[in-house]
Amino acid sequence: EAKVNIDLLPEVKPSAEIVGEINTAISDELGLEKGVYGVTGGHDQACGAFGAGITEEGTAMNATGTSDVITPIFNKIYLTGGMLNNNYPCYPYVIGDKYMTITFNLTGGLLLRWYRDNFCYEEKVAAEREGRNIYDVITGRMHPRPVSIFILPHFVGSGTPFLDSNSKGAVLGLDLETNKAKIARAILEVNLYLPLLLLVFFQTTFYVLYQMPLFLLPGNNL
């Protein structure tokens, strides 16, 4: 038992409800106008999906940032053995009477940042010299065609459906012709392949074909 005084906890409210007005002292400290309301929000993926127009069951959003996340929504709560076995949660969406789950790869942009930090000194110098974004330099120098290299992107464990924190990353298919340009290409290829694989796993659980608009919502690692 946590022994927390329940009176110290806020009232639970749905998303998009006004819960109060920011007082004058805090407004002055933050440089806000008087009369700014505090409004309940939602999970970042839920807010992103809503902003991308995901409002009906049968649609989902794929957001790429630090992680790569697919967010489908439902008209009812789903609590099934398949969801439990595949580590799919079900919880309220930011629209009333709608629910959501997430399926994700933990290393979306994070894998590209790892590559940048460990292998891209020359690209960093070029980006600074030319006043360009380093990722534009990296993608501009990557191999122009698909490569026979597969990256298992479990550099911080796996995402759904396995959620295996002990799984490790791997780079397979290297030979004497492998270079940085091909590895950069392989990183971007796996970040396109994994969302499709996540969707296949998801569909085997729900037996429904989701229409998935693809919106790129950059996080801190892109």
N, C-alpha and C positions, 0 to 999 in steps of 0.2 A: 504494500500500500504506500502510495507516494506521500500521503499526509499533506496535500496541498489544499489550502482553504478554497472551497469552491467559489466563494464570493470574489476571489481575485481573478477568476477566469471570465472572459467575455461571453456574451450570449451568442449562441450559434445561429447564423443567419444564412439564407441562400445567397448566391451571387447576385450582384447588381442591385443591392438594397442599401439605401442610405442608413447609416448607423449613428450619425452624429455630425456635429459641426466643429471644425478645428478652432480651438480657442484663440483669443487675440494674442496671447504671449507667444504661442508656438507659431502662429501665422507670421508675427513680426520676426521671429528668429529665422524662419525659413524663407522670408521674403515673399510671402503669399498675400493675396488680397484678402480682405475680411470676408467671412461668409463662405469659405471653402468647405464643402461637405466631405466627410469620410464615407467611402462606398466599399462594400465587400467586393473582392475580386474573385480569383479562381486559380487553379493550377496553371502554370505557365503554358503547358501544352494545350489545355482547354481554352485559354484565352486566345492563343495563337490560332487554334482551329476555328473558333468563332469568328475571329477577324478575317480568316480566309474564306468565310461563307459556309462552313460546315454546320448545317442546321437540321439535317434530315437523316434518319437511319438509312444506311446504304451508302453513305459518303464518309470519307476519311481524309485526313491531311497527313502528308509526309513532310516533317520539318527536319532540316539538317543544320546542326550547330555543333556543340561539343559532342553530343550524341545524335544518333539518327533515329527519329521517333515517328511511328505511325499512330494516329489518334482516330479511331472509329467511334461513332456514337450510336446509341440504341434508343428505342422507344420504351424499353422496360429494363428492369434489373435482370441480368443473367448471372446465375450462380450455379454453375454446372461442374461436374467432375472433370470435364475437359479443360475448363478454365483453370481449375485448381492444379491439375497436372501440368499445365503449360505456363503457370505463373502469370495468368492474365487477371488483373484486378477489375473490379466493376464499382464505379462510384459516381456521384452526381456530376453532371455536366454543368456548364454555366447558364444553360437554358432550363427553366423549370420543366419537370417531368421528362427530362432526357438524361441518359446515362452514358458513360464512356469507359473505354479501356485504353491501354497503351501497349504497343509491342515495339521493342527497341533494340538497337545495337549501340553499345556504350561508347564505342570509339568511332564517331563520325568525323567531324573536324579535328578531334583530338589526335587521331592518327596522322593527319596531315601536319599538324603542329609538331608532333614528335619528329617527323621527317625533316621539317624546316629547321628545328632546333639542333638536330644532330648531323645533318648532311648538307646543309645549304649555306655555308659561309660565302661562297662565290656569288650565289644568288642574292644574299643580303647586301653584299658590297655593290652589286649591280643595281639593286633596287634603290639604295641610298644615293648612288651616283646619278641615276636617271630620274629620281623623284617618283618612282613607281611603287605600287604595292608588291611586296615580295611574292605573294601568291600568284600575281599576274606573271612575274618573272618565272616562277616554278612551272606554271602550266604552259607558258610560252616555250619552255625548253624541254617539255616532256616528250616522250616518244609519240609520233603522230598516229600510230595504228595500234590495235589491240595486241596485247602481249601474252605470252605463255607463262605468266607468273601468277600464282595465286597467293593472296595474303589472308591468313586467318587473323581477323582483327581483334583477337581477345587479349589486348594489351593490358586491360584492367579487368579481366574476366569476361564472361559472356553475358549477353542480355537475354531476352526471352527467346525461345520458350524454356531454356535450360537454367538460366541464372546461376551459372557455375563460377563462383569466385576464384576457383583454383585453376580454371582453364587459362592457358598461356597462348600468346600470339605466335605466329610462324610465318615465314616467307618461303614458299615452295616454288620449285621450278627454275632455280638459278643455274646458270652455266657461264662459260668464259665470255660470252657475248653480253651478259647482263651489265647494265650500267645504271647510273642515277636516273636517266631519262625514262628508262623502262620501269624502274621501281616506282617513280612518281606516277606513271601511267597506271600501274597495278593498284596503287592506293586509291586513285579515283575510280577505277573499275570496280573494286570491291565495295566502294561506297554507293555504287549503283546496283550491284548484284544483291547486296544484303537486304535492301528494302523489298525487293521482289521475293527473296527467300522468306523474309518475315511475313509477307502477305500470304504466301503459300501455306506456311504453318498456321496462320490465323484462319484461313479459309477452311482448313481441315478440322478446325474446332467448331466453327460457326456455320459451315456449309452455305455460305452466302458470298456472292461476288460483290465486292465493294468497288464502287466507282471512286477512284482516288485522285483528286486534283493534286498536282505536285506544286507546292509552294516552297521556295527556298527562304527560310527564316534564319538568317545568319546569327550564330552565337558568338561567343568571345573567341572561339578558335578558328573562325573563318574570316 
